[in-house]
Amino acid sequence: MKSLFLRIFLSFWAAQALFIVLAILVTIAMSPPRRGIENRSTDVLAEAVNAYQNRGEHGAHEYLEEVWRTEHVHAFVFDPSGRELSGQMVPPWVEDTRRGVPVNRGWLESLMPDRMQRQALTLDGKRYTLVLELRHGPRLFFGPHEIPGLGITIAVISSGLVCYLLARSMTRPVTRLRQAAQSLAAGDLSARTGAPPGPPKGEMVELMRDFDLMAERLETLVESQSRLLKDVSHELRSPLARLSVALGLAQQKASPELESYLSRIELEADRLNQLIQRLLTISRLESGADGIRKTRVSLRELVEQIARDAEFESAGRGCRVVSAENDDFQVEADASLVRSAIENVVRNATRYTAEGTTVEVRLARERGPGGEEVVVRVCDSGPGVPAEALARIFEPFYRIDNARNRQTGGAGLGLSIADRAVRLHGGHVHASNRKEGGLEVEIRIPAVPGFALPAHS
């Protein structure tokens, strides 16, 4: 049993029910035996017949009235001819009981008082019959053979209700903590448990407050880091702009011997400018989805454009980028962010695929855990990624091989930007090594609701 609530609830309930049942049974076992009217039915019948023989119908009536006052039991006495001795009006069930007619008692009838019949012979050989309707209250509570079935049932149900409320009150803070932790892990740094204010009200409330303080501190640290990254990036752009202007002036007056050095400076300045632009993009993506503008985007057109551009850029390595025959899949998304995500993944594939090979981009529509999704798969023929690094390649600045990335010009930000852009649209990115060699990156984005599946799917 994995649920903390069920463990607490069932443990408390079993303990409480056991205590109550044992207390009732011990009380009954220790109580002195009492002789009920069921055991005195033969005496009641004899005394009723004696009263009738001595004082007639009036005497029998007075005796049975006395039985009702003292025992709260309805009694009927019949002579051998079937006449009631006290002159009472006889209900149908009494007549059926006297004659021994079997009665099929349903659920409601089982809650009614028990009925019993006794017969006896007088000295002159006449057979008299006694019909009793036993007391309702004690019999209903204790049941047959003095076993308190209804009492035990009420005790178990009431203890179960109390234990349910107690277990719920104990596990509710744990549930709220779990929900807040899940939201925090999903990237919602504003998630809080909502601990009640005021003086301490127990260890669980204190734990909730500590969690809220931790979440608030994390949110402050992440915001300050993002703000620092954004500020530094902005501050670096001004010197870079001035450096570009100075570099242009220097190239106009430079001698042929210095031209190669200035070209190198220009290349590194361009790379630094691109790095700053990517840092600003990450900072904007980490700020949340408030600034994105979603429209209906055709991924087929987008993928085809990206494939043509990437193939043109990788022509020097003899690589091709092909977009398989794709159907027209549409998503509700920010077109620039989705393009940036797919483009970063495709460019990463062209950068590391073997020379003269092909990078393939495929589109598909599949059913995921949250509904219909559009899937973009980018497959290359490169060396792949070590299994332990597959999840980390989407972290900012993470590089498997620093030397290789310096040669290819990568800074470890492309896949990180793609991951954040896709997550802003409610999707996710996953990477895996292909059996035939190379890496496959899978981008999943929720599909447009109501957009029909292709006919051949």
Contacts in CASP RR format, 6 or more apart in sequence:
PFRMAT RR
TARGET T0000
AUTHOR 0000-0000-0000
METHOD contacts of the structure
MODEL  1
MKSLFLRIFLSFWAAQALFIVLAILVTIAMSPPRRGIENRSTDVLAEAVN
AYQNRGEHGAHEYLEEVWRTEHVHAFVFDPSGRELSGQMVPPWVEDTRRG
VPVNRGWLESLMPDRMQRQALTLDGKRYTLVLELRHGPRLFFGPHEIPGL
GITIAVISSGLVCYLLARSMTRPVTRLRQAAQSLAAGDLSARTGAPPGPP
KGEMVELMRDFDLMAERLETLVESQSRLLKDVSHELRSPLARLSVALGLA
QQKASPELESYLSRIELEADRLNQLIQRLLTISRLESGADGIRKTRVSLR
ELVEQIARDAEFESAGRGCRVVSAENDDFQVEADASLVRSAIENVVRNAT
RYTAEGTTVEVRLARERGPGGEEVVVRVCDSGPGVPAEALARIFEPFYRI
DNARNRQTGGAGLGLSIADRAVRLHGGHVHASNRKEGGLEVEIRIPAVPG
FALPAHS
1 7 0 8 1.000
1 10 0 8 1.000
4 171 0 8 1.000
4 174 0 8 1.000
5 167 0 8 1.000
5 168 0 8 1.000
5 171 0 8 1.000
5 175 0 8 1.000
8 166 0 8 1.000
8 167 0 8 1.000
8 170 0 8 1.000
8 171 0 8 1.000
9 163 0 8 1.000
9 164 0 8 1.000
9 167 0 8 1.000
9 168 0 8 1.000
12 160 0 8 1.000
12 163 0 8 1.000
12 166 0 8 1.000
12 167 0 8 1.000
13 159 0 8 1.000
13 160 0 8 1.000
13 163 0 8 1.000
13 164 0 8 1.000
16 159 0 8 1.000
16 160 0 8 1.000
16 162 0 8 1.000
16 163 0 8 1.000
17 155 0 8 1.000
17 156 0 8 1.000
17 159 0 8 1.000
17 160 0 8 1.000
20 152 0 8 1.000
20 155 0 8 1.000
20 156 0 8 1.000
20 159 0 8 1.000
21 152 0 8 1.000
21 155 0 8 1.000
21 156 0 8 1.000
24 148 0 8 1.000
24 151 0 8 1.000
24 152 0 8 1.000
24 155 0 8 1.000
28 146 0 8 1.000
28 148 0 8 1.000
37 44 0 8 1.000
37 67 0 8 1.000
37 71 0 8 1.000
37 73 0 8 1.000
37 132 0 8 1.000
37 134 0 8 1.000
38 116 0 8 1.000
38 132 0 8 1.000
38 134 0 8 1.000
41 116 0 8 1.000
41 118 0 8 1.000
41 130 0 8 1.000
41 132 0 8 1.000
42 118 0 8 1.000
42 120 0 8 1.000
44 67 0 8 1.000
44 75 0 8 1.000
44 130 0 8 1.000
44 132 0 8 1.000
45 77 0 8 1.000
45 118 0 8 1.000
45 119 0 8 1.000
45 120 0 8 1.000
45 128 0 8 1.000
45 130 0 8 1.000
46 120 0 8 1.000
47 63 0 8 1.000
48 60 0 8 1.000
48 63 0 8 1.000
48 64 0 8 1.000
48 75 0 8 1.000
48 77 0 8 1.000
48 85 0 8 1.000
48 86 0 8 1.000
48 130 0 8 1.000
49 60 0 8 1.000
49 77 0 8 1.000
49 85 0 8 1.000
49 120 0 8 1.000
49 122 0 8 1.000
49 128 0 8 1.000
51 59 0 8 1.000
51 60 0 8 1.000
51 62 0 8 1.000
51 63 0 8 1.000
52 59 0 8 1.000
52 60 0 8 1.000
52 77 0 8 1.000
52 85 0 8 1.000
52 86 0 8 1.000
55 62 0 8 1.000
56 85 0 8 1.000
57 85 0 8 1.000
57 86 0 8 1.000
57 87 0 8 1.000
59 86 0 8 1.000
60 77 0 8 1.000
60 85 0 8 1.000
60 86 0 8 1.000
60 87 0 8 1.000
61 86 0 8 1.000
61 87 0 8 1.000
61 88 0 8 1.000
63 86 0 8 1.000
64 75 0 8 1.000
64 76 0 8 1.000
64 77 0 8 1.000
64 86 0 8 1.000
64 88 0 8 1.000
67 73 0 8 1.000
67 75 0 8 1.000
68 74 0 8 1.000
68 75 0 8 1.000
71 135 0 8 1.000
72 135 0 8 1.000
73 132 0 8 1.000
73 133 0 8 1.000
73 134 0 8 1.000
73 135 0 8 1.000
74 132 0 8 1.000
74 133 0 8 1.000
75 130 0 8 1.000
75 131 0 8 1.000
75 132 0 8 1.000
75 133 0 8 1.000
76 84 0 8 1.000
76 86 0 8 1.000
76 88 0 8 1.000
76 90 0 8 1.000
76 94 0 8 1.000
76 98 0 8 1.000
76 130 0 8 1.000
76 131 0 8 1.000
76 132 0 8 1.000
77 84 0 8 1.000
77 85 0 8 1.000
77 86 0 8 1.000
77 128 0 8 1.000
77 129 0 8 1.000
77 130 0 8 1.000
77 131 0 8 1.000
78 84 0 8 1.000
78 85 0 8 1.000
78 98 0 8 1.000
78 128 0 8 1.000
78 129 0 8 1.000
78 130 0 8 1.000
78 131 0 8 1.000
79 85 0 8 1.000
79 126 0 8 1.000
79 128 0 8 1.000
80 126 0 8 1.000
80 127 0 8 1.000
80 128 0 8 1.000
82 98 0 8 1.000
82 129 0 8 1.000
84 90 0 8 1.000
85 128 0 8 1.000
93 103 0 8 1.000
93 115 0 8 1.000
94 131 0 8 1.000
94 133 0 8 1.000
96 103 0 8 1.000
97 103 0 8 1.000
97 115 0 8 1.000
97 116 0 8 1.000
97 117 0 8 1.000
97 131 0 8 1.000
98 117 0 8 1.000
98 129 0 8 1.000
98 131 0 8 1.000
100 117 0 8 1.000
103 109 0 8 1.000
105 112 0 8 1.000
111 140 0 8 1.000
112 136 0 8 1.000
113 133 0 8 1.000
113 134 0 8 1.000
113 135 0 8 1.000
113 136 0 8 1.000
113 137 0 8 1.000
113 139 0 8 1.000
113 140 0 8 1.000
114 133 0 8 1.000
114 134 0 8 1.000
114 139 0 8 1.000
114 144 0 8 1.000
115 131 0 8 1.000
115 132 0 8 1.000
115 133 0 8 1.000
115 134 0 8 1.000
116 131 0 8 1.000
116 132 0 8 1.000
116 134 0 8 1.000
117 129 0 8 1.000
117 130 0 8 1.000
117 131 0 8 1.000
117 132 0 8 1.000
118 129 0 8 1.000
118 130 0 8 1.000
118 132 0 8 1.000
119 127 0 8 1.000
119 128 0 8 1.000
119 129 0 8 1.000
119 130 0 8 1.000
120 127 0 8 1.000
120 128 0 8 1.000
120 130 0 8 1.000
121 127 0 8 1.000
121 128 0 8 1.000
122 128 0 8 1.000
140 150 0 8 1.000
141 148 0 8 1.000
141 149 0 8 1.000
141 150 0 8 1.000
141 151 0 8 1.000
142 148 0 8 1.000
142 149 0 8 1.000
142 150 0 8 1.000
142 151 0 8 1.000
143 149 0 8 1.000
143 150 0 8 1.000
170 204 0 8 1.000
173 193 0 8 1.000
173 204 0 8 1.000
173 205 0 8 1.000
173 207 0 8 1.000
173 208 0 8 1.000
174 204 0 8 1.000
176 193 0 8 1.000
176 194 0 8 1.000
176 208 0 8 1.000
177 193 0 8 1.000
177 207 0 8 1.000
177 208 0 8 1.000
177 211 0 8 1.000
179 191 0 8 1.000
180 191 0 8 1.000
180 192 0 8 1.000
180 193 0 8 1.000
180 194 0 8 1.000
180 211 0 8 1.000
180 212 0 8 1.000
180 215 0 8 1.000
181 191 0 8 1.000
181 211 0 8 1.000
183 191 0 8 1.000
184 191 0 8 1.000
184 215 0 8 1.000
184 218 0 8 1.000
189 215 0 8 1.000
189 218 0 8 1.000
189 219 0 8 1.000
189 222 0 8 1.000
189 223 0 8 1.000
190 219 0 8 1.000
191 215 0 8 1.000
192 212 0 8 1.000
192 215 0 8 1.000
192 216 0 8 1.000
193 208 0 8 1.000
193 211 0 8 1.000
193 212 0 8 1.000
194 208 0 8 1.000
194 212 0 8 1.000
195 205 0 8 1.000
195 208 0 8 1.000
195 209 0 8 1.000
195 211 0 8 1.000
195 212 0 8 1.000
196 205 0 8 1.000
200 206 0 8 1.000
222 286 0 8 1.000
226 283 0 8 1.000
226 286 0 8 1.000
226 287 0 8 1.000
229 279 0 8 1.000
229 282 0 8 1.000
229 283 0 8 1.000
230 279 0 8 1.000
230 280 0 8 1.000
230 283 0 8 1.000
233 276 0 8 1.000
233 279 0 8 1.000
233 280 0 8 1.000
233 283 0 8 1.000
234 280 0 8 1.000
236 272 0 8 1.000
236 276 0 8 1.000
237 273 0 8 1.000
237 276 0 8 1.000
240 269 0 8 1.000
240 272 0 8 1.000
240 273 0 8 1.000
240 276 0 8 1.000
243 269 0 8 1.000
244 266 0 8 1.000
244 269 0 8 1.000
244 273 0 8 1.000
247 262 0 8 1.000
247 265 0 8 1.000
247 266 0 8 1.000
247 269 0 8 1.000
250 258 0 8 1.000
250 262 0 8 1.000
251 259 0 8 1.000
251 262 0 8 1.000
251 266 0 8 1.000
254 262 0 8 1.000
271 409 0 8 1.000
275 411 0 8 1.000
275 413 0 8 1.000
278 411 0 8 1.000
278 413 0 8 1.000
278 414 0 8 1.000
278 417 0 8 1.000
279 413 0 8 1.000
281 340 0 8 1.000
281 417 0 8 1.000
282 396 0 8 1.000
282 413 0 8 1.000
282 416 0 8 1.000
282 417 0 8 1.000
282 420 0 8 1.000
285 337 0 8 1.000
285 417 0 8 1.000
285 420 0 8 1.000
285 421 0 8 1.000
285 424 0 8 1.000
286 420 0 8 1.000
288 424 0 8 1.000
289 424 0 8 1.000
292 334 0 8 1.000
292 337 0 8 1.000
292 424 0 8 1.000
292 425 0 8 1.000
293 334 0 8 1.000
294 332 0 8 1.000
294 333 0 8 1.000
294 334 0 8 1.000
294 425 0 8 1.000
295 332 0 8 1.000
295 333 0 8 1.000
295 334 0 8 1.000
295 335 0 8 1.000
296 330 0 8 1.000
296 331 0 8 1.000
296 332 0 8 1.000
296 448 0 8 1.000
297 330 0 8 1.000
297 331 0 8 1.000
297 332 0 8 1.000
297 333 0 8 1.000
297 335 0 8 1.000
297 338 0 8 1.000
298 328 0 8 1.000
298 329 0 8 1.000
298 330 0 8 1.000
299 326 0 8 1.000
299 329 0 8 1.000
299 330 0 8 1.000
299 331 0 8 1.000
299 338 0 8 1.000
299 363 0 8 1.000
299 374 0 8 1.000
299 376 0 8 1.000
300 323 0 8 1.000
300 326 0 8 1.000
300 327 0 8 1.000
300 328 0 8 1.000
300 329 0 8 1.000
300 363 0 8 1.000
302 335 0 8 1.000
302 338 0 8 1.000
302 339 0 8 1.000
302 342 0 8 1.000
303 323 0 8 1.000
303 326 0 8 1.000
303 342 0 8 1.000
303 361 0 8 1.000
303 363 0 8 1.000
303 376 0 8 1.000
304 323 0 8 1.000
306 339 0 8 1.000
306 342 0 8 1.000
306 343 0 8 1.000
306 346 0 8 1.000
306 361 0 8 1.000
307 321 0 8 1.000
307 322 0 8 1.000
307 323 0 8 1.000
307 346 0 8 1.000
307 361 0 8 1.000
308 321 0 8 1.000
309 343 0 8 1.000
310 321 0 8 1.000
310 343 0 8 1.000
310 346 0 8 1.000
310 347 0 8 1.000
310 350 0 8 1.000
310 359 0 8 1.000
311 319 0 8 1.000
311 320 0 8 1.000
311 321 0 8 1.000
311 322 0 8 1.000
311 350 0 8 1.000
313 347 0 8 1.000
313 350 0 8 1.000
314 321 0 8 1.000
314 350 0 8 1.000
314 359 0 8 1.000
317 350 0 8 1.000
317 355 0 8 1.000
317 356 0 8 1.000
318 355 0 8 1.000
318 356 0 8 1.000
319 350 0 8 1.000
319 353 0 8 1.000
319 355 0 8 1.000
319 356 0 8 1.000
319 357 0 8 1.000
319 358 0 8 1.000
319 359 0 8 1.000
320 356 0 8 1.000
320 357 0 8 1.000
320 358 0 8 1.000
320 359 0 8 1.000
321 346 0 8 1.000
321 350 0 8 1.000
321 358 0 8 1.000
321 359 0 8 1.000
321 361 0 8 1.000
322 358 0 8 1.000
322 359 0 8 1.000
322 360 0 8 1.000
322 361 0 8 1.000
323 361 0 8 1.000
323 362 0 8 1.000
324 360 0 8 1.000
324 361 0 8 1.000
324 362 0 8 1.000
324 363 0 8 1.000
326 362 0 8 1.000
326 363 0 8 1.000
327 363 0 8 1.000
327 365 0 8 1.000
327 454 0 8 1.000
329 363 0 8 1.000
329 364 0 8 1.000
329 365 0 8 1.000
329 374 0 8 1.000
329 447 0 8 1.000
329 451 0 8 1.000
330 374 0 8 1.000
330 447 0 8 1.000
330 448 0 8 1.000
330 451 0 8 1.000
331 338 0 8 1.000
331 374 0 8 1.000
331 425 0 8 1.000
331 445 0 8 1.000
331 446 0 8 1.000
331 447 0 8 1.000
331 448 0 8 1.000
332 446 0 8 1.000
332 448 0 8 1.000
333 425 0 8 1.000
333 445 0 8 1.000
334 424 0 8 1.000
334 425 0 8 1.000
337 421 0 8 1.000
337 424 0 8 1.000
337 425 0 8 1.000
338 421 0 8 1.000
338 422 0 8 1.000
338 425 0 8 1.000
338 445 0 8 1.000
340 417 0 8 1.000
340 418 0 8 1.000
340 421 0 8 1.000
341 417 0 8 1.000
341 418 0 8 1.000
341 419 0 8 1.000
341 421 0 8 1.000
341 422 0 8 1.000
341 429 0 8 1.000
341 443 0 8 1.000
342 361 0 8 1.000
342 376 0 8 1.000
342 378 0 8 1.000
342 418 0 8 1.000
342 443 0 8 1.000
344 414 0 8 1.000
344 415 0 8 1.000
344 417 0 8 1.000
344 418 0 8 1.000
345 376 0 8 1.000
345 378 0 8 1.000
345 415 0 8 1.000
345 418 0 8 1.000
345 429 0 8 1.000
345 441 0 8 1.000
345 443 0 8 1.000
346 359 0 8 1.000
346 361 0 8 1.000
346 378 0 8 1.000
347 414 0 8 1.000
348 414 0 8 1.000
348 415 0 8 1.000
348 441 0 8 1.000
349 359 0 8 1.000
349 378 0 8 1.000
349 379 0 8 1.000
349 380 0 8 1.000
349 439 0 8 1.000
349 441 0 8 1.000
350 359 0 8 1.000
350 380 0 8 1.000
351 408 0 8 1.000
351 410 0 8 1.000
352 380 0 8 1.000
352 382 0 8 1.000
352 383 0 8 1.000
352 384 0 8 1.000
352 408 0 8 1.000
352 439 0 8 1.000
353 359 0 8 1.000
353 380 0 8 1.000
353 381 0 8 1.000
353 382 0 8 1.000
353 438 0 8 1.000
354 381 0 8 1.000
354 382 0 8 1.000
357 380 0 8 1.000
357 381 0 8 1.000
357 382 0 8 1.000
358 381 0 8 1.000
359 378 0 8 1.000
359 379 0 8 1.000
359 380 0 8 1.000
359 381 0 8 1.000
360 377 0 8 1.000
360 378 0 8 1.000
360 379 0 8 1.000
361 376 0 8 1.000
361 377 0 8 1.000
361 378 0 8 1.000
361 379 0 8 1.000
362 376 0 8 1.000
362 377 0 8 1.000
362 379 0 8 1.000
363 374 0 8 1.000
363 375 0 8 1.000
363 376 0 8 1.000
363 377 0 8 1.000
364 374 0 8 1.000
364 375 0 8 1.000
364 377 0 8 1.000
365 372 0 8 1.000
365 373 0 8 1.000
365 374 0 8 1.000
365 375 0 8 1.000
365 447 0 8 1.000
365 453 0 8 1.000
365 454 0 8 1.000
365 457 0 8 1.000
366 372 0 8 1.000
366 373 0 8 1.000
366 375 0 8 1.000
367 373 0 8 1.000
368 444 0 8 1.000
370 446 0 8 1.000
371 446 0 8 1.000
371 447 0 8 1.000
372 446 0 8 1.000
372 447 0 8 1.000
372 449 0 8 1.000
372 451 0 8 1.000
372 453 0 8 1.000
373 427 0 8 1.000
373 444 0 8 1.000
373 445 0 8 1.000
373 446 0 8 1.000
373 447 0 8 1.000
374 444 0 8 1.000
374 445 0 8 1.000
374 446 0 8 1.000
374 447 0 8 1.000
375 442 0 8 1.000
375 443 0 8 1.000
375 444 0 8 1.000
376 442 0 8 1.000
376 443 0 8 1.000
376 445 0 8 1.000
377 440 0 8 1.000
377 441 0 8 1.000
377 442 0 8 1.000
377 443 0 8 1.000
378 440 0 8 1.000
378 441 0 8 1.000
378 443 0 8 1.000
379 434 0 8 1.000
379 438 0 8 1.000
379 439 0 8 1.000
379 440 0 8 1.000
380 438 0 8 1.000
380 439 0 8 1.000
380 440 0 8 1.000
381 437 0 8 1.000
381 438 0 8 1.000
382 437 0 8 1.000
382 438 0 8 1.000
382 439 0 8 1.000
383 438 0 8 1.000
384 433 0 8 1.000
384 434 0 8 1.000
384 437 0 8 1.000
384 438 0 8 1.000
384 439 0 8 1.000
385 393 0 8 1.000
385 400 0 8 1.000
385 431 0 8 1.000
385 433 0 8 1.000
385 439 0 8 1.000
386 400 0 8 1.000
387 433 0 8 1.000
389 398 0 8 1.000
389 400 0 8 1.000
390 431 0 8 1.000
390 432 0 8 1.000
390 433 0 8 1.000
392 398 0 8 1.000
393 400 0 8 1.000
393 415 0 8 1.000
393 431 0 8 1.000
394 415 0 8 1.000
394 416 0 8 1.000
394 418 0 8 1.000
394 419 0 8 1.000
394 429 0 8 1.000
394 431 0 8 1.000
395 416 0 8 1.000
396 412 0 8 1.000
396 413 0 8 1.000
396 416 0 8 1.000
397 411 0 8 1.000
397 412 0 8 1.000
397 413 0 8 1.000
397 416 0 8 1.000
398 412 0 8 1.000
398 416 0 8 1.000
399 405 0 8 1.000
399 410 0 8 1.000
399 412 0 8 1.000
405 411 0 8 1.000
405 412 0 8 1.000
415 429 0 8 1.000
415 441 0 8 1.000
418 429 0 8 1.000
418 443 0 8 1.000
419 428 0 8 1.000
419 429 0 8 1.000
422 428 0 8 1.000
422 429 0 8 1.000
422 443 0 8 1.000
422 444 0 8 1.000
422 445 0 8 1.000
423 429 0 8 1.000
425 445 0 8 1.000
425 446 0 8 1.000
426 445 0 8 1.000
426 446 0 8 1.000
427 443 0 8 1.000
427 444 0 8 1.000
427 445 0 8 1.000
427 446 0 8 1.000
428 444 0 8 1.000
429 441 0 8 1.000
429 442 0 8 1.000
429 443 0 8 1.000
429 444 0 8 1.000
430 441 0 8 1.000
430 442 0 8 1.000
430 444 0 8 1.000
431 439 0 8 1.000
431 440 0 8 1.000
431 441 0 8 1.000
431 442 0 8 1.000
432 439 0 8 1.000
432 440 0 8 1.000
432 442 0 8 1.000
433 439 0 8 1.000
433 440 0 8 1.000
434 440 0 8 1.000
END
